[in-house]
């Protein structure tokens, strides 16, 4: 399993039985019950610095709890990104924070003095298998890591684009890092499968530490800058993945064109590809209900953060172009073959992103099985993969992966290419109508 595969393979869903799953009911001190009954929403409201116990060390992130008439509202601070939890259940001193669309959860209990939360982040790897990390939280708006102010010369050694080599991956990734005067740092990694989202942390002139927690992924990067200007470090994901990586400053570092990685075989027409809709009715991809002057077919998974980024973009395209004839169809590849579970997650995914376009349940996330389920492609390399068809139903472009907002200019460039292509295909369709 390589680094880019690790990005798409980290999948999530949750089925836990509350505080008992953490052993809280049996280990609770005698005075805790009184603390639970006294704890109100205001008692836990405020900013918290949470730490996941990664094998590579502390994996920190911020979270704000705010009291509202409807109960507590939780918001994850993931670098520049803000992610609102789908639901917070507050019972006494216990908190269950549901993190849709990844169907994962933070489960924690407030200490008797109200200064500490402890518990676990849990999610499912499909079926009954649960994975996760131990969790602690302390009050206050503390930085992710200890900060040390840096000089302009030190920051210049980090700022910019980097050619990155992960130890388990033959292909080059691209790192984008920026050091700030107070010691904070931010950035991301781009790969042919997608990006590592908003990373935030610290740089002290020598050591770079970055973390990401978005509800579905838990990433930790820890590297040191040597005298030759090369970064050398480790990457940890959740509790089970670790590898080393090196990087060199390279302003020309770039990935291959995402529109040239996956090909249409032409062996299987759309009419022969059929999958169940959310009501269980089998529907062909040539169904007139999915037709339009221009079409986008998105192979995605609700568990995939890059797919969630893509869904927000597709929802924008649907709003802007549906009246002009653009039709979008999602093909969901989920963690297991449980149709009802997949249906529930897809419905939650659509609500969260305002995705009004239809979605079919196409199969499971395993790429080999997905390639078998969708043999019209040479293979499924990444989630998401988007196919763009013209008004005649011919595939005109295939985009592998997705560059999310964390990639900055790469994200904007990708959006522009989509929009330009859509406009060109609209123009072609209009010209055909006039003939």
One Martini backbone bead per residue (centre of mass of N, CA, C, O) as a GRO file, in nm:
protein
  435
    1UNK     BB    1   0.092   0.038   0.027
    2UNK     BB    2   0.069   0.361  -0.061
    3UNK     BB    3   0.035   0.691  -0.007
    4UNK     BB    4  -0.196   0.744  -0.212
    5UNK     BB    5  -0.362   0.500  -0.122
    6UNK     BB    6  -0.394   0.591   0.170
    7UNK     BB    7  -0.574   0.834   0.111
    8UNK     BB    8  -0.824   0.644  -0.008
    9UNK     BB    9  -0.826   0.398   0.222
   10UNK     BB   10  -0.936   0.589   0.440
   11UNK     BB   11  -1.215   0.480   0.615
   12UNK     BB   12  -1.573   0.557   0.717
   13UNK     BB   13  -1.757   0.450   1.016
   14UNK     BB   14  -2.030   0.404   1.272
   15UNK     BB   15  -2.071   0.167   1.570
   16UNK     BB   16  -2.165   0.261   1.886
   17UNK     BB   17  -2.241   0.225   2.256
   18UNK     BB   18  -2.106   0.453   2.389
   19UNK     BB   19  -1.958   0.474   2.695
   20UNK     BB   20  -1.907   0.164   2.723
   21UNK     BB   21  -1.692   0.149   2.488
   22UNK     BB   22  -1.481   0.307   2.700
   23UNK     BB   23  -1.532   0.221   3.010
   24UNK     BB   24  -1.687   0.444   3.183
   25UNK     BB   25  -1.900   0.300   3.363
   26UNK     BB   26  -1.676   0.124   3.534
   27UNK     BB   27  -1.451   0.379   3.598
   28UNK     BB   28  -1.613   0.568   3.756
   29UNK     BB   29  -1.615   0.785   3.982
   30UNK     BB   30  -1.814   0.865   4.243
   31UNK     BB   31  -1.824   1.191   4.169
   32UNK     BB   32  -1.915   1.197   3.862
   33UNK     BB   33  -2.223   1.205   3.869
   34UNK     BB   34  -2.249   1.491   3.977
   35UNK     BB   35  -2.099   1.621   3.741
   36UNK     BB   36  -2.296   1.536   3.520
   37UNK     BB   37  -2.556   1.676   3.627
   38UNK     BB   38  -2.412   1.974   3.623
   39UNK     BB   39  -2.355   1.968   3.326
   40UNK     BB   40  -2.355   2.205   3.082
   41UNK     BB   41  -2.323   2.365   2.794
   42UNK     BB   42  -2.155   2.597   2.926
   43UNK     BB   43  -1.934   2.407   3.054
   44UNK     BB   44  -1.824   2.318   2.742
   45UNK     BB   45  -1.792   2.576   2.626
   46UNK     BB   46  -1.556   2.641   2.369
   47UNK     BB   47  -1.219   2.611   2.335
   48UNK     BB   48  -1.028   2.326   2.199
   49UNK     BB   49  -0.750   2.109   2.253
   50UNK     BB   50  -0.686   1.837   2.061
   51UNK     BB   51  -0.559   1.489   2.107
   52UNK     BB   52  -0.418   1.242   1.922
   53UNK     BB   53  -0.278   0.909   1.965
   54UNK     BB   54  -0.027   0.883   1.785
   55UNK     BB   55   0.250   0.693   1.701
   56UNK     BB   56   0.407   0.984   1.627
   57UNK     BB   57   0.226   1.144   1.827
   58UNK     BB   58   0.092   1.429   1.842
   59UNK     BB   59  -0.254   1.499   1.715
   60UNK     BB   60  -0.367   1.807   1.650
   61UNK     BB   61  -0.673   2.003   1.724
   62UNK     BB   62  -0.951   2.205   1.680
   63UNK     BB   63  -1.243   2.294   1.899
   64UNK     BB   64  -1.581   2.415   1.899
   65UNK     BB   65  -1.814   2.494   2.160
   66UNK     BB   66  -2.164   2.582   2.125
   67UNK     BB   67  -2.429   2.738   2.252
   68UNK     BB   68  -2.776   2.660   2.183
   69UNK     BB   69  -3.111   2.618   2.159
   70UNK     BB   70  -3.044   2.315   2.025
   71UNK     BB   71  -2.761   2.309   2.147
   72UNK     BB   72  -2.474   2.184   2.065
   73UNK     BB   73  -2.193   2.311   1.875
   74UNK     BB   74  -1.955   2.169   1.643
   75UNK     BB   75  -1.613   2.281   1.545
   76UNK     BB   76  -1.367   2.221   1.328
   77UNK     BB   77  -1.012   2.301   1.318
   78UNK     BB   78  -0.862   2.280   0.985
   79UNK     BB   79  -0.704   2.516   0.970
   80UNK     BB   80  -0.889   2.699   0.735
   81UNK     BB   81  -1.098   2.496   0.818
   82UNK     BB   82  -1.459   2.440   0.868
   83UNK     BB   83  -1.627   2.178   1.063
   84UNK     BB   84  -1.943   2.072   1.104
   85UNK     BB   85  -2.118   1.896   1.298
   86UNK     BB   86  -2.408   1.703   1.280
   87UNK     BB   87  -2.386   1.614   1.599
   88UNK     BB   88  -2.476   1.670   1.955
   89UNK     BB   89  -2.446   1.469   2.245
   90UNK     BB   90  -2.565   1.570   2.574
   91UNK     BB   91  -2.476   1.384   2.879
   92UNK     BB   92  -2.382   1.551   3.107
   93UNK     BB   93  -2.035   1.471   3.068
   94UNK     BB   94  -2.119   1.368   2.789
   95UNK     BB   95  -1.986   1.325   2.446
   96UNK     BB   96  -2.135   1.313   2.114
   97UNK     BB   97  -1.964   1.351   1.797
   98UNK     BB   98  -2.083   1.381   1.487
   99UNK     BB   99  -1.915   1.302   1.154
  100UNK     BB  100  -2.027   1.419   0.891
  101UNK     BB  101  -1.995   1.192   0.622
  102UNK     BB  102  -1.804   0.969   0.788
  103UNK     BB  103  -1.933   0.825   1.033
  104UNK     BB  104  -1.806   0.954   1.286
  105UNK     BB  105  -1.661   0.982   1.633
  106UNK     BB  106  -1.670   1.171   1.931
  107UNK     BB  107  -1.580   1.046   2.261
  108UNK     BB  108  -1.654   1.217   2.573
  109UNK     BB  109  -1.536   1.332   2.905
  110UNK     BB  110  -1.579   1.534   3.168
  111UNK     BB  111  -1.428   1.664   3.410
  112UNK     BB  112  -1.488   1.771   3.730
  113UNK     BB  113  -1.336   2.063   3.663
  114UNK     BB  114  -1.382   2.133   3.339
  115UNK     BB  115  -1.075   2.099   3.173
  116UNK     BB  116  -1.140   1.798   3.057
  117UNK     BB  117  -1.119   1.567   2.782
  118UNK     BB  118  -1.206   1.214   2.736
  119UNK     BB  119  -1.134   0.942   2.484
  120UNK     BB  120  -1.262   0.885   2.141
  121UNK     BB  121  -1.190   0.804   1.807
  122UNK     BB  122  -1.434   0.667   1.577
  123UNK     BB  123  -1.440   0.409   1.314
  124UNK     BB  124  -1.513   0.246   1.015
  125UNK     BB  125  -1.385  -0.030   0.789
  126UNK     BB  126  -1.622  -0.201   0.775
  127UNK     BB  127  -1.866  -0.330   0.903
  128UNK     BB  128  -1.743  -0.423   1.236
  129UNK     BB  129  -1.491  -0.248   1.199
  130UNK     BB  130  -1.291  -0.073   1.431
  131UNK     BB  131  -1.138   0.250   1.448
  132UNK     BB  132  -0.871   0.450   1.620
  133UNK     BB  133  -0.826   0.707   1.885
  134UNK     BB  134  -0.713   0.855   2.138
  135UNK     BB  135  -0.852   1.124   2.358
  136UNK     BB  136  -0.773   1.474   2.424
  137UNK     BB  137  -0.882   1.774   2.616
  138UNK     BB  138  -0.823   2.131   2.629
  139UNK     BB  139  -0.855   2.434   2.726
  140UNK     BB  140  -0.822   2.652   2.465
  141UNK     BB  141  -0.626   2.855   2.218
  142UNK     BB  142  -0.405   2.659   2.132
  143UNK     BB  143  -0.163   2.551   1.966
  144UNK     BB  144  -0.068   2.271   1.823
  145UNK     BB  145   0.226   2.372   1.860
  146UNK     BB  146   0.506   2.479   1.953
  147UNK     BB  147   0.637   2.812   1.938
  148UNK     BB  148   0.884   2.973   1.711
  149UNK     BB  149   1.032   3.224   1.604
  150UNK     BB  150   1.119   3.349   1.277
  151UNK     BB  151   1.311   3.415   1.015
  152UNK     BB  152   1.330   3.499   0.692
  153UNK     BB  153   1.553   3.289   0.629
  154UNK     BB  154   1.406   3.043   0.744
  155UNK     BB  155   1.144   3.065   0.575
  156UNK     BB  156   1.282   3.041   0.291
  157UNK     BB  157   1.348   2.727   0.332
  158UNK     BB  158   1.024   2.649   0.304
  159UNK     BB  159   0.906   2.815   0.099
  160UNK     BB  160   0.705   2.636  -0.131
  161UNK     BB  161   0.797   2.397  -0.361
  162UNK     BB  162   0.793   2.030  -0.351
  163UNK     BB  163   0.968   1.738  -0.399
  164UNK     BB  164   0.811   1.425  -0.321
  165UNK     BB  165   0.917   1.119  -0.141
  166UNK     BB  166   0.769   0.833  -0.083
  167UNK     BB  167   0.866   0.518   0.017
  168UNK     BB  168   0.594   0.364  -0.126
  169UNK     BB  169   0.643   0.559  -0.385
  170UNK     BB  170   0.721   0.620  -0.718
  171UNK     BB  171   0.589   0.881  -0.717
  172UNK     BB  172   0.552   1.220  -0.725
  173UNK     BB  173   0.505   1.473  -0.505
  174UNK     BB  174   0.351   1.783  -0.386
  175UNK     BB  175   0.470   2.046  -0.192
  176UNK     BB  176   0.309   2.302   0.023
  177UNK     BB  177   0.480   2.568   0.198
  178UNK     BB  178   0.435   2.780   0.503
  179UNK     BB  179   0.593   3.029   0.690
  180UNK     BB  180   0.554   3.199   0.994
  181UNK     BB  181   0.675   3.427   1.219
  182UNK     BB  182   0.546   3.268   1.487
  183UNK     BB  183   0.582   2.939   1.376
  184UNK     BB  184   0.384   2.882   1.184
  185UNK     BB  185   0.225   2.632   0.961
  186UNK     BB  186   0.149   2.547   0.611
  187UNK     BB  187  -0.032   2.304   0.391
  188UNK     BB  188   0.039   2.048   0.134
  189UNK     BB  189  -0.039   1.753  -0.060
  190UNK     BB  190   0.011   1.638  -0.388
  191UNK     BB  191  -0.157   1.399  -0.594
  192UNK     BB  192  -0.300   1.185  -0.829
  193UNK     BB  193  -0.554   1.143  -0.613
  194UNK     BB  194  -0.486   1.401  -0.436
  195UNK     BB  195  -0.517   1.561  -0.127
  196UNK     BB  196  -0.421   1.643   0.229
  197UNK     BB  197  -0.525   1.898   0.280
  198UNK     BB  198  -0.536   2.081   0.565
  199UNK     BB  199  -0.233   2.189   0.694
  200UNK     BB  200  -0.112   2.226   1.038
  201UNK     BB  201   0.151   2.413   1.238
  202UNK     BB  202   0.515   2.396   1.256
  203UNK     BB  203   0.822   2.618   1.240
  204UNK     BB  204   1.174   2.654   1.373
  205UNK     BB  205   1.396   2.614   1.119
  206UNK     BB  206   1.391   2.271   1.131
  207UNK     BB  207   1.102   2.185   1.228
  208UNK     BB  208   0.828   1.998   1.084
  209UNK     BB  209   0.476   2.028   1.176
  210UNK     BB  210   0.181   1.838   1.072
  211UNK     BB  211  -0.183   1.846   1.068
  212UNK     BB  212  -0.491   1.635   1.032
  213UNK     BB  213  -0.853   1.691   1.099
  214UNK     BB  214  -1.186   1.595   0.936
  215UNK     BB  215  -1.323   1.306   1.052
  216UNK     BB  216  -1.168   1.093   0.836
  217UNK     BB  217  -0.877   1.207   0.905
  218UNK     BB  218  -0.534   1.125   1.043
  219UNK     BB  219  -0.257   1.342   1.026
  220UNK     BB  220   0.115   1.308   1.043
  221UNK     BB  221   0.395   1.539   1.024
  222UNK     BB  222   0.761   1.479   1.060
  223UNK     BB  223   1.035   1.708   1.008
  224UNK     BB  224   1.373   1.774   0.886
  225UNK     BB  225   1.614   2.022   0.816
  226UNK     BB  226   1.891   2.016   0.648
  227UNK     BB  227   2.187   2.155   0.530
  228UNK     BB  228   2.084   2.090   0.220
  229UNK     BB  229   1.757   2.140   0.222
  230UNK     BB  230   1.630   1.868   0.332
  231UNK     BB  231   1.355   1.676   0.386
  232UNK     BB  232   1.303   1.455   0.680
  233UNK     BB  233   1.046   1.201   0.745
  234UNK     BB  234   0.719   1.137   0.876
  235UNK     BB  235   0.414   0.931   0.828
  236UNK     BB  236   0.087   0.941   0.981
  237UNK     BB  237  -0.206   0.719   0.987
  238UNK     BB  238  -0.353   0.692   1.237
  239UNK     BB  239  -0.273   0.351   1.366
  240UNK     BB  240  -0.142   0.194   1.076
  241UNK     BB  241   0.038   0.426   0.935
  242UNK     BB  242   0.386   0.421   0.806
  243UNK     BB  243   0.628   0.660   0.669
  244UNK     BB  244   0.867   0.791   0.466
  245UNK     BB  245   1.019   1.118   0.373
  246UNK     BB  246   1.120   1.335   0.102
  247UNK     BB  247   1.250   1.678   0.021
  248UNK     BB  248   1.269   1.928  -0.249
  249UNK     BB  249   1.320   2.217  -0.373
  250UNK     BB  250   1.070   2.295  -0.647
  251UNK     BB  251   0.918   2.519  -0.854
  252UNK     BB  252   0.856   2.275  -1.089
  253UNK     BB  253   0.676   2.104  -0.945
  254UNK     BB  254   0.477   1.829  -1.090
  255UNK     BB  255   0.200   1.687  -1.219
  256UNK     BB  256   0.021   1.510  -1.399
  257UNK     BB  257  -0.236   1.514  -1.602
  258UNK     BB  258  -0.559   1.438  -1.492
  259UNK     BB  259  -0.669   1.403  -1.805
  260UNK     BB  260  -0.430   1.150  -1.865
  261UNK     BB  261  -0.471   0.874  -1.675
  262UNK     BB  262  -0.759   0.795  -1.783
  263UNK     BB  263  -0.944   0.554  -1.983
  264UNK     BB  264  -1.154   0.482  -2.249
  265UNK     BB  265  -1.238   0.175  -2.391
  266UNK     BB  266  -1.531   0.111  -2.542
  267UNK     BB  267  -1.648  -0.184  -2.459
  268UNK     BB  268  -1.880  -0.036  -2.280
  269UNK     BB  269  -2.176   0.074  -2.283
  270UNK     BB  270  -2.391   0.259  -2.098
  271UNK     BB  271  -2.642   0.066  -2.135
  272UNK     BB  272  -2.471  -0.179  -1.975
  273UNK     BB  273  -2.479   0.015  -1.727
  274UNK     BB  274  -2.600  -0.089  -1.398
  275UNK     BB  275  -2.768   0.058  -1.105
  276UNK     BB  276  -2.883   0.130  -0.805
  277UNK     BB  277  -3.086   0.316  -0.651
  278UNK     BB  278  -3.217   0.440  -0.348
  279UNK     BB  279  -3.468   0.221  -0.407
  280UNK     BB  280  -3.334  -0.036  -0.581
  281UNK     BB  281  -3.342   0.049  -0.873
  282UNK     BB  282  -3.243  -0.041  -1.178
  283UNK     BB  283  -3.005   0.167  -1.367
  284UNK     BB  284  -2.918   0.307  -1.651
  285UNK     BB  285  -2.686   0.528  -1.794
  286UNK     BB  286  -2.909   0.565  -2.044
  287UNK     BB  287  -3.112   0.702  -1.898
  288UNK     BB  288  -3.312   0.971  -1.963
  289UNK     BB  289  -3.292   1.096  -1.668
  290UNK     BB  290  -2.957   1.142  -1.726
  291UNK     BB  291  -2.987   1.337  -1.943
  292UNK     BB  292  -2.799   1.568  -2.161
  293UNK     BB  293  -2.602   1.780  -2.323
  294UNK     BB  294  -2.430   1.745  -2.060
  295UNK     BB  295  -2.205   1.520  -1.878
  296UNK     BB  296  -2.151   1.395  -1.535
  297UNK     BB  297  -1.949   1.134  -1.401
  298UNK     BB  298  -1.918   1.022  -1.057
  299UNK     BB  299  -1.666   0.856  -0.888
  300UNK     BB  300  -1.735   0.770  -0.545
  301UNK     BB  301  -1.711   0.846  -0.180
  302UNK     BB  302  -1.822   0.929   0.133
  303UNK     BB  303  -1.529   0.865   0.276
  304UNK     BB  304  -1.406   1.090   0.081
  305UNK     BB  305  -1.272   1.399   0.099
  306UNK     BB  306  -1.233   1.467  -0.205
  307UNK     BB  307  -1.535   1.401  -0.268
  308UNK     BB  308  -1.650   1.628  -0.094
  309UNK     BB  309  -1.523   1.852  -0.256
  310UNK     BB  310  -1.652   1.776  -0.527
  311UNK     BB  311  -1.952   1.801  -0.444
  312UNK     BB  312  -1.949   2.107  -0.407
  313UNK     BB  313  -1.876   2.164  -0.703
  314UNK     BB  314  -2.112   2.011  -0.841
  315UNK     BB  315  -2.334   2.176  -0.706
  316UNK     BB  316  -2.253   2.436  -0.847
  317UNK     BB  317  -2.285   2.336  -1.139
  318UNK     BB  318  -2.582   2.262  -1.117
  319UNK     BB  319  -2.685   2.548  -1.050
  320UNK     BB  320  -2.562   2.691  -1.311
  321UNK     BB  321  -2.629   2.446  -1.559
  322UNK     BB  322  -2.901   2.290  -1.564
  323UNK     BB  323  -3.072   2.492  -1.747
  324UNK     BB  324  -2.856   2.421  -1.996
  325UNK     BB  325  -2.815   2.077  -1.965
  326UNK     BB  326  -2.680   1.972  -1.716
  327UNK     BB  327  -2.575   1.640  -1.613
  328UNK     BB  328  -2.559   1.472  -1.296
  329UNK     BB  329  -2.384   1.165  -1.180
  330UNK     BB  330  -2.363   0.944  -0.913
  331UNK     BB  331  -2.112   0.687  -0.814
  332UNK     BB  332  -2.119   0.474  -0.547
  333UNK     BB  333  -1.834   0.363  -0.342
  334UNK     BB  334  -1.839   0.159  -0.078
  335UNK     BB  335  -1.731  -0.031   0.196
  336UNK     BB  336  -1.985  -0.213   0.141
  337UNK     BB  337  -2.284  -0.427   0.072
  338UNK     BB  338  -2.468  -0.240   0.240
  339UNK     BB  339  -2.732  -0.080   0.123
  340UNK     BB  340  -2.858   0.076   0.362
  341UNK     BB  341  -2.601   0.213   0.450
  342UNK     BB  342  -2.533   0.351   0.183
  343UNK     BB  343  -2.791   0.513   0.162
  344UNK     BB  344  -2.756   0.680   0.420
  345UNK     BB  345  -2.483   0.812   0.340
  346UNK     BB  346  -2.576   0.943   0.076
  347UNK     BB  347  -2.800   1.119   0.195
  348UNK     BB  348  -2.609   1.278   0.381
  349UNK     BB  349  -2.421   1.383   0.161
  350UNK     BB  350  -2.633   1.543  -0.001
  351UNK     BB  351  -2.725   1.732   0.224
  352UNK     BB  352  -2.450   1.862   0.299
  353UNK     BB  353  -2.397   1.963  -0.025
  354UNK     BB  354  -2.651   2.013  -0.203
  355UNK     BB  355  -2.708   1.747  -0.378
  356UNK     BB  356  -2.946   1.721  -0.650
  357UNK     BB  357  -2.827   1.493  -0.776
  358UNK     BB  358  -2.807   1.182  -0.873
  359UNK     BB  359  -2.765   0.845  -0.715
  360UNK     BB  360  -2.573   0.551  -0.732
  361UNK     BB  361  -2.509   0.216  -0.636
  362UNK     BB  362  -2.206   0.065  -0.759
  363UNK     BB  363  -2.028  -0.031  -0.494
  364UNK     BB  364  -1.711  -0.090  -0.391
  365UNK     BB  365  -1.398   0.057  -0.300
  366UNK     BB  366  -1.249  -0.146  -0.428
  367UNK     BB  367  -1.065  -0.109  -0.716
  368UNK     BB  368  -1.093  -0.381  -0.848
  369UNK     BB  369  -1.404  -0.403  -0.822
  370UNK     BB  370  -1.466  -0.132  -0.957
  371UNK     BB  371  -1.343  -0.208  -1.234
  372UNK     BB  372  -1.547  -0.440  -1.279
  373UNK     BB  373  -1.809  -0.256  -1.253
  374UNK     BB  374  -1.629  -0.039  -1.454
  375UNK     BB  375  -1.517  -0.136  -1.771
  376UNK     BB  376  -1.496   0.147  -1.933
  377UNK     BB  377  -1.233   0.147  -1.787
  378UNK     BB  378  -0.916   0.060  -1.742
  379UNK     BB  379  -0.929   0.197  -1.444
  380UNK     BB  380  -0.953   0.250  -1.101
  381UNK     BB  381  -0.749   0.494  -0.931
  382UNK     BB  382  -0.969   0.707  -0.816
  383UNK     BB  383  -1.107   0.915  -0.557
  384UNK     BB  384  -1.222   1.078  -0.777
  385UNK     BB  385  -1.397   1.015  -1.098
  386UNK     BB  386  -1.446   1.203  -1.401
  387UNK     BB  387  -1.696   1.215  -1.655
  388UNK     BB  388  -1.715   1.380  -1.977
  389UNK     BB  389  -1.998   1.450  -2.177
  390UNK     BB  390  -2.158   1.487  -2.456
  391UNK     BB  391  -2.456   1.517  -2.637
  392UNK     BB  392  -2.385   1.221  -2.776
  393UNK     BB  393  -2.233   1.040  -2.539
  394UNK     BB  394  -1.934   1.123  -2.542
  395UNK     BB  395  -1.622   1.089  -2.424
  396UNK     BB  396  -1.403   1.379  -2.355
  397UNK     BB  397  -1.333   1.335  -2.037
  398UNK     BB  398  -1.091   1.248  -1.767
  399UNK     BB  399  -1.083   1.286  -1.413
  400UNK     BB  400  -0.825   1.240  -1.176
  401UNK     BB  401  -0.928   1.325  -0.902
  402UNK     BB  402  -0.871   1.609  -0.658
  403UNK     BB  403  -0.837   1.961  -0.615
  404UNK     BB  404  -0.853   2.123  -0.343
  405UNK     BB  405  -0.854   2.416  -0.161
  406UNK     BB  406  -0.562   2.364  -0.037
  407UNK     BB  407  -0.412   2.412  -0.335
  408UNK     BB  408  -0.531   2.664  -0.465
  409UNK     BB  409  -0.430   2.712  -0.776
  410UNK     BB  410  -0.505   2.422  -0.858
  411UNK     BB  411  -0.806   2.452  -0.802
  412UNK     BB  412  -0.866   2.689  -0.993
  413UNK     BB  413  -0.764   2.553  -1.252
  414UNK     BB  414  -0.961   2.318  -1.250
  415UNK     BB  415  -1.222   2.480  -1.262
  416UNK     BB  416  -1.161   2.619  -1.532
  417UNK     BB  417  -1.149   2.361  -1.703
  418UNK     BB  418  -1.432   2.269  -1.660
  419UNK     BB  419  -1.582   2.527  -1.756
  420UNK     BB  420  -1.463   2.536  -2.040
  421UNK     BB  421  -1.563   2.259  -2.134
  422UNK     BB  422  -1.863   2.303  -2.092
  423UNK     BB  423  -1.890   2.545  -2.286
  424UNK     BB  424  -1.791   2.396  -2.539
  425UNK     BB  425  -2.019   2.177  -2.535
  426UNK     BB  426  -2.252   2.372  -2.556
  427UNK     BB  427  -2.169   2.494  -2.829
  428UNK     BB  428  -2.188   2.231  -2.986
  429UNK     BB  429  -2.486   2.172  -2.927
  430UNK     BB  430  -2.596   2.429  -3.060
  431UNK     BB  431  -2.484   2.374  -3.343
  432UNK     BB  432  -2.638   2.108  -3.387
  433UNK     BB  433  -2.930   2.232  -3.356
  434UNK     BB  434  -2.890   2.425  -3.620
  435UNK     BB  435  -2.860   2.187  -3.845
   0.00000   0.00000   0.00000
